[in-house]
Amino acid sequence: MSQYSELKEVLQAQLNWHGARISFLALFLLALLKVKTVNLSELCLGFGGKALPQSSQTPPAKLVA
């Protein structure tokens, strides 16, 4: 099973979304992981919330480490 198919299957089981949205999310996540040039500090600012950017950066950093 390809990474795309496996990720799409997992996302479908967890999210009640239309198939096209699941496909986009799976491809988007795989692309982020492949290019390895994501600025996590900037990405964390998009999470919103009241936490400091340093606090939001820890969980995503663990995913890509």
N, C-alpha and C positions, 0 to 999 in steps of 0.2 A: 504494500500500500504506500502511495506517495505521501510526502509530508503534507501536501495540500489536502489530499483526500482525508487523511487522518485528522488534521486540524479542523477541517470542515465538519467532519462527523462529530467531533467533540463539541464544537460550537453549536451545532444543531441540537444536540442533546441538552445544552444548557440555556440556549436562548430561543425564545419563541418569535423568531424573525422570519421574514420572507427569504427564500433561497438566494436571491440575488444579493441581498445585504450580507448574508452569511458568507457567500463567495467573496465579496469585496473585502470583508473583514479578514478572512483567512489569507487572501493574497496580500493585503496591506501589511499584516503582521509578518508574514514571511519575507516581504520586501524589506521591512525595517530590520529584520534580523540579518538579512543577507548583506545589506550595504554597510552595516556596522559604523555608520557615521552620524547617528542620532545624537543630538546634544540633549542629554537627559535633563539638564537644568532648565532649558527652554521648554522641553516637553512637559515637565512637571508644572510649569506655570499654567498650562492648559487644563490641569486637573481642577483648578478652582479650589474653593474651600478657604478656611482661615489658617491652616497650618503654614509654617515657614517653608520656603522652597526646599531647604535642606531636608526637612522631614518627609516631604513628598518624594524626594529623589531616591531614598533608600529602597523601597519596594521594587521600582523598575530596574534599579541597578542590579539587584539580586537576580532578576529574570535574565539579564543579558550577560551576566558575569560567567 
